[in-house]
Amino acid sequence: MNNIIEQVTKNIAMRSSKLRNEYLSRIRKQAALGKERATLACGNLAHTVASCSAGQKSTILDFTRANVAIVSAYNDMLSAHQPYQTYPDKIKLALKNAGHSAQVAGGVPAMCDGVTQGQTGMDLSLFSRDLIAQATAIALSHNTFDATLLLGVCDKIAPGQIMGALAFGHLPSAFVPSGPMATGITNEEKVKIRQQYVAGEVDKNALQTMENNAYHSPGTCTFYGTANTNQLVFEAMGLMLPGSAFLPPDSQLRHALTDVIAKHMVTITHGCGDYRPIAEVIDEKSVVNGLVALLASGGSTNHTIHMIAIARSAGLVVTWDDFDQLAKVVPSLTLMYPNGPADVNAFQAAGGVPTLMKMLAARGLLNMDAQPVFGTMQYYLKQPVLVDGKVEFVPASDSLDENVIAAPGQEFSKQGGLKLLDGNLGRGVIKISAVAEENRFIEAPAMVFESQHDVETAYKAGQLNRDVVVVVRHNGPSANGMPELHKLMPILGNVMKAGFKTALVTDGRLSGASGKVPAAIHITPEALHGGPLSKIQDGDIICLDANNGSISVRAELSERAEFHPNLDHEHVGAGRELFSLFRQAVSSAETGATIFNQ
């Protein structure tokens, strides 16, 4: 195995020793209680089975049988989650035929960042992850379950479900993915129309038609954003069946794998010879495997937050320095939009996650002794296929499209897709996998804004038609929930198209759609807490060097006072007033932007 992979894995284990042992001790005490359903009083059990059929009542009250919790993020306005409407009945039938049972333990909220981009609802987006963790824990709090199936895909939803499941870490838990929608228009056309609309070259009808053609049916959005990064990374961590992430929603193999994972869960429950609680599936080895897959695929910058929060929920301390060390030895092996023209369907056709995992394993970049929820890590180098109606796993192929997944021994870049930034402006991250080499260094005057909407106003007034570093501050977790600032990408893309050098520097987020514009994001300390961004002024010369990982300003900030606008108007309306405790308690982006484990 690569020495850096091994060392980072050991570093995480060593720095986490006390916290991890405390977590595992707590979880093992829960496991030692045995089948908790058997300890419930008769009245508790009566409530548990009150709505069940006679047959299901009998099964649940038979403590030799397993009862699987379904925690669902179903709603029918999110394309990625709409397919989950029928999953509970399919899971229940599969388990009934195997002599066991399942119940929908609870639902969790599932908001779409695609709907809330640039809207007030985006201020709740990041906080929804921790709320989903709490909702998952509440769903499991009835203590009537032997295992958990998580139905969730998108941005904050799946990470939140894992964090909640880890609070019940004595239960085996796995994801049941739903798959991507069919490919619509090309990503190049999507970007082109958006930039033309911002520039006033096409009208709103043209924009709406394009967007409807891009997002057009059930399934995840097809670009490689946070939702699809969740799927790839969590498969690499062994939290779902091998090869299941990107199968189409209505394919026979997709439905067959849902049956397989449902039946499999009862074979790894407490008391079975192959007990696999999620507390032990998620350890330093599986976390590093997830980070390696993230870097090799050019995945979402949101995972520099989510993976830290997930790890901490399992008693593990992961840092941005771990990401940075791994990125130096993990090459970029895929090209999916925004890193390239292809989408996740093209990635799946090229071999998908199993082919990527095969390449990573061949380079010694995976902890192959990690314990996944299914089989061994060798299975995660295999593809599922249907043979006479039954699922079999066959060795993954080499890349079937070398423009999407690199050929054996080849790579698209020697460095992984993310880079740590450090300097007198603080620490942050940048996604460089989609940024052209000539745009990875910029030194230009700053224009300072407190809102992405103000940037739009300045652009329309012609104020950005020059070399400029756009600073958007007071958009960190404590300030306003750290919204994604995607409204800026068509704007700054047009500035670049006009021949100017530009970059974004912010304590806010951009996530998986970070593209060709160099963007130093998640800057910490955030401006609200006195970070250097609070002292930046228009005209300050900022230097962003993505290749060398530095972010600095040519000004003596120690002699300046901090500037803090009144943000009260951003804390009310659209439910934002309900999250004041989150804004007060949330940690920094570098420590997971979470209200837990302070």
N, C-alpha and C positions, 0 to 999 in steps of 0.2 A: 504494500500500500504506500502511496505517496507520503513522504515524511511530514509535509505540512498538514495534510489531512489528519494524519495520526496525531500530530502535536496539538492541533486546534481541538480535536476531540478530547485529548487528555487535559488540556487547559480548562475546557468547560467543566469537565468532571471534577478537577481539583478545586477550582474556585467556587463550585456549587456544592461541595461535599456536605457542609453543615445543613444548608437549606434543603438539599435533595434528601438527605437522611431523615430530616424532620417530616418532609412531605411523605416519603415512603412509609415511615412509621405510622403516620396518621391513616394512610390508606390501608395498610396491613391490619390495623385494628378494625377497620370497617370490614375487611375481608374475613377476619377471624370470627365475625358474628355468624358466618355461614349464610344460608338462604334466608334473607331478612323477611321475606314474605311469610315464612313459617313462624316468625315471632310476633306477627300481627294478631291483635285481638279479633274475636269473631265479628264484632261490629265493623272493625277496620276492613276485614276481608269481605264482608257483605257489601260495603260501599264499593270495594274494588271490582266486584263482579256483577253489581246490580244491573247494569245495562247489557250484559253479555247473554248470548244464547245459552241454552242448557249445556250444550256440548263444550262451549268455551269455558263456562263456569266450572265444569268438572275438571277440565285441563288445568286451569289456573289454581284450583284448590288442591290439585295433586302436586305435592311439593317435589316429586321426582321428575316433573316436567319443567321445562324452561319457559319463562315469560319474557319476551323481548320488548323493550321500550322503543317506540318510534317517536323521535323528536323532529318535527317537520317545520320547514320554513315555507310551506306551500302558500302561495296566493296567486290569483290569476291575472295580476297586472304585471308581474315580472316574468318575462319570457323564459328565463332559466329555471324558474320554480313552478311554472304552470304545469309541466309534466308530472309533478309530484302529486297531483290530485288523485291519481289512480294507484299510486304506489302502496299506500297502506293496505288496501284490499288484496293486492298481489302478494305482499309480504305475509299477510295473515293466512292466505290460502296456502302458500308454500310451507309455512310452519305448521299449519293444521294437518297437512298431508304427511308431515314428519312427526306428528304426535305432540306438537308444542303449540304455543300461542304467542300472540303479539297484541299490544294495545298502543294506540296513539297516546303517549304520555303527556304531550303538550305541543303547542305551536310556539314558534318564536317570530318576532317581527322581522320583516325582510324588506328593506327599502332599497331602491335602485338609484345608484349614483348617476346613471344616465338620465333619469328623470329630474334629479335635483341639481344637476350641474348649473352653477350660476344663480341658483335660487336659494331662498332662506333655509329650505329643508336640508341643504348640504351642511349646515352648521350642526346638524344632529348625526351626521353620517358616522364619524369616527366613534362618537359616544355610543352609537347603537351596538357596536361590537361588545362592549362590556355589559350592556343591557341584555343582549342575547345570551351572554354567558350566564347571567343571573336567571334569565328565563329558562335556560336549559337545566340549570340546577333545580329550579322550582319544579320543572316537569319530572325530574328524577327523584324528588324528595319524598314521594309516596312509598319508596322502599319496597316496591312490589316486583322489581325487575331483576333479571339475571344477566342481561346484556343490553346494549343500546345500538340502534341504527340511526344515524344522523342524515336527514334529508336536507341538504343545504349546499349551495354552490358559491354564491356571489361574495362581493368584496369583503364586508365585515361579518357576514353571516356565518360562513364556515369557520373562520378563526374563532368567533365567539362561541360557536357550538363546541369546538374542541376545548376551549377554556372551561366551559361549563361542565363538560363530560369529565375533565380532569379532576373536578371537585368530587366526583364519584368515580375516582380512578380505579377502584377495585372491580368495576364492571368492564368487561370487554366492550369496546366501542369501535364502530367502523362507519365510514361514509358510503352512501349509495348515490353515485352521481347521476345526473340526468342527461348530459351531453349537449353539444353545440347545435345551433340552428344551421340549416344549409347555407352555403355561401351565397351572398347577394351580389352587390356591386363590388368592384375592386376598391381596395383601400386608397389607391392613388386618386380615383374619381371622388371618393369621399372627402379627402383632404383638399382636392382642387376646388370643389364646390363650396366648402366651408370658407376657404380663403377668399374665393371670389365674392361670396356674400358679405364677408367682413369689409372687403374693399369696395362694396357697392356695385359690383359688376353683374350680379344676378339678383333676382328678387326672392322674396320669402317663399313663393310657391315652388321655385326651383330647388331651394334648400329643403323644403318639406318633402318634396318628391324623392330627393336623393336620400334623406334620412329614413323615409319609409321603405325604400328599397334596400337600405343597409340593414335595418332592424325590422324583420318582416315575418317572423314565425316563432313558435316555441323553441326553447333552447338558449344556451348562452350566446352572447355576442361573439362573433367569430374572431375578433382581433385578440392579440395576446395581452390582455389587460389583467386586472387583479383577479377577476373571477376565474379565468382559465389558468392563471398562475397558481391559484389555490389548488385547482384540480391536479396540475402537473406535480407540484411540490408535495401534496399530500399522498399522491400515489407513490412518489419516490420515498416517502417516509414510511410506507407500508400501512397506510390508514384506509386503504380500499383495495379491491381486488386488482391484480396486475392487469394492465391493458384496458382498464374500464373507464378512464377519464374522458376520452373524446369520441366514444361511439355515438352515432346519431340517436336521438331520443326514442324513435319508434322502431329501431332495428331489433330483429329477433335475438341477436347476441346480447344487446343491452338488457332485454327482459330476462333472458336466461341467466345472466350474471346477477341480476337482482335476486332471483330465486337462490342462486348458489350462495351469495353472501348471507342471505336470511338463514338458510339451513346451516351454514358454517358457524354462525355465532353460537348456536347451542352446543357445539362441540368444543368450545374454548371457554366455557363458563367455569366458575369456581366449583371445585369438586371433580372436574374432568381431569384426565391425565395431561391435557394440553392447555391448561389455564393460561390465558393471555390478557390480563387486565390492561387497559389503556395506559395506566401509570407506568407499566414496564415496557410497553411498546414504544412509548415516547420517552427516550432517554437521550443522552448526549450523542450516541451513534446515529440514531434516526434523525435527530435535529441537524446534525452535520450533513447527512445525506440529503435532507431537504434544502439546506443552504447551497450545497454543491449543484443540485438540480436547478435551483433558482438562478444561480450565476451562469451556468452553462447555457441556459435557455434565454437569458436576457429578460428575466421576469420583472414583475412589478416592484417599484420602489416601496409600495405600501408594506411589503414584507420585511423591510428593514425595521418596521414597527411591529407588525403582527408576529413575526417569528420570535422576537424578543419577549413579547407578552405571552405567547403560547408556552415558550420554554419556562418562563418564570412561573406559570401556573403548574408546571410539573416539577418545580423546585430546581430549575436550571438557570444559570446566569449566562446569557449570551450577550455579547457586546458588538458594537460596530467594528471594532478592531478585528473580531473574528471574521466578519464579512470581508474586510479588507485583506487579511492574510490569505483567505481562501481564494479571493479573486485573482491573486497573483499567480496561482497555479492551476486554476480551473479555466479552461479556454471557452470561448463562445462557440457552441456546436450547432446552434439552430438559427434560422432567420425567419422570424414571424413578425408581422406588423405589430408595433411600429419599428421593429429592428430591420425589417425587410418587407417585400411585397406580399408574401404568402400569409394565409390565415391558418387557424388551428385545424381546419379540415384538410388543408394541404399537408400540414405537419402529421396528422393522423395517417394520411395516405402514404406518406414517406416512411412510416414505421412507428410513429407516435412515441409515447413514453418508453415502452420496452426497448426500442432501438436506441434511444438516447441513453437509457440505463445501461444497455450492453456496451456502448462506447465508453461511458464513464467507468464502468467496472474494468474494461480492458486497459484503461489508463491508470488503474489503481487509485481512483478518486472516490470510491465508496467504501463505507464500512459494511462489508458483506456479511459480517457476523451480527448485524442488527437483527432484532426479532420483529418481523412484521405481523400484522393481524392474520395473515394467511400464509401457510407454507414457510419457506425460507426466502432469503433475499435472492436466491437463484431463480425463484419463480418470477421475480420482477424483471428478469431478463427474457421473459417469455410472453408470447401473444396468446390471448384466448381465441379459440375457434370453435365453431359448432360442428360436431361430427355425429350424424344420425340423431340430431336434436339434443345432444349432450355437450357440455363445455369441456374442452380439452385445452391444455396449454402446450404450445410448441415453441421451439427456440425463436427468438426475435431475429428478423433479417437485418442485414446491413441497410444503410439508407437506400430507399427506393426513389429518392429525388435529392440529389446532392446539392441542389440549390436551396433546399429547405433544412435538411439535416446533413451535416458534413459527412463526407466519405471516411471510411476507416483511416486513421492516422492523419486526417486533415482537420482543419479548424477554420472558422471565419475570423477569429481574433485569438491571440494568445492569452488575453485577459478576459475574465468574466465581465458581465454586463454592468456591474455596479462599482462605484469607486467612493471611498471615504475622502471627505474634504476636511482640512484643518487649517486654521490660521487665526489672524487677529479679529476676524469676523465671527469666530466660533467654529463649531463642528457641524457638518451636514453630509449629505450624500448626493451623488449625481449618477444618473443612468447614462452611460456613454455608448452603449451598444448601438444606438441609432444616430449618434452624433458623428458627423464627418470629422476626420482628423484635423482639417483646417479650421474647424469651429470649436476645438477643445481648449483653445487659449484665447482669451479676450482681455484686453485692458482698455477700459473706456469710462467716461463719466457716468455717475449714477443719476437716475431719476427716481425719487422716492415717493411711494404711494402707500396708503393704508388699506386699499381695496382694489380688487381686480376690476371693478366697475369704473374706478377712476382712471385706470390704465386705458380702458376702452375709450373713455372720453378724450383723453390726451391723444390717442391714436387718431381718432376722427378729426381732431383739431390740427393734425399734421405735426405734432410735437415730438414724435418718435422717429422722424425721418433723418436719422443720423446714427453714428455708432453710439450705443447706449447700453448700460446695464440697468435693467428695470428691477428695482427693489420693492417688494411688496411685503410689508412687515405687519406686526400685530395680527397675524393669522395663524398663530400657534395654538396648541391644545387649550391652554388656559384663557387665551384671548377670546376666541370665538369657536372653538371646537375643531380647529385645523381643517378648514374646507379644502377640497381640491380646486385648483385654479385653472381648469382647462379652458376657460373663456379666453385665456391669454395665448393659447397655442396658435390659433389661426392668425391672431394679431402679430405676434412676434415672428411667425413664419413669413408673413408678408413683409415685415421689416427686413428679414434676411433676403427674401426674394428681390427686394429693391436694391440689394447690394451692400447693405450695411451690416456691421458686426453687432450682434446683440446677445444678451443672456438674461436669465431670470435668477434673482437671488431672493429667497423667501424662507420664512419660518413656517409656511404652509406646506401643502402637499400637491402632487401632480399624479402620482400612481402609475398604473401600467401603461397609460397612453403617452407617457413622456416620450417625446420623439426627437426630431432633428434639432430643436432649439436647446442649447446647453442650459441646464437648469440646476442650480444649487439649491436644494430643497431641505426641509426638516432642520433648518439652521437652529442650533441650540447653543446657549440658552436663548429662549425665544425673547422677542422684544419686550413683551409685557413684564418679564422677570428681570429686566435690566440688561439683556443681552446687547452686544455691540450694535446690532441693527437699530436699536433705539436711539443711537447717536449719529447715524449716517445722515448726511445732508446732500441735497442736490449739488451735483458737480464734483463730489468726491470721486477720486479715481479708484475704481475697483479692479482688481486683477483676479480672474478665475483661470486656474491652470488645472484642467481636469486630468491631464496625463500624469502630473506630479502630485495631484491630490491637495492643492492649496487654494485657499480663498482668503483674500486680504484686501485691505483698503489703505491707500497712501494718505493717511491723516492721523493726527494725534488725538485719539478719542478720549483719552483720560482727562483732557481739559474741557470736555463738553458735558453739558447736562443731558440727561435722558429726555426724550420726548415721548409722551404717552397721550394719545387722544382719548376723549370720552367715548367708551364703547357701549354705553348703556343701551343705545338703540339697537345694538346687535344681540342683546341678551333677552329680548322680549319678542313675542309674535311667533307664529308657526310652531308653537310648543317649546321654543328655546328657553322660556322662563322656567320650565320644568327641569332643566339640566344645570341649574346654578351650582348644585353640589358637585356635579361632575367637573365643571370648570374650576372649582376651588380645589378639588382633590386630585386632579389628573397629574400624572408624572410627565416628564419630558419625553419628546419623541425618541431620544436615545435610550430611554428605559422602558419603551413600549407604549407610551401615551395611554396609560391605564390607571384606573382608580383603585386597582387591587394591589396588594403586596407592597404597600409603601413602607 
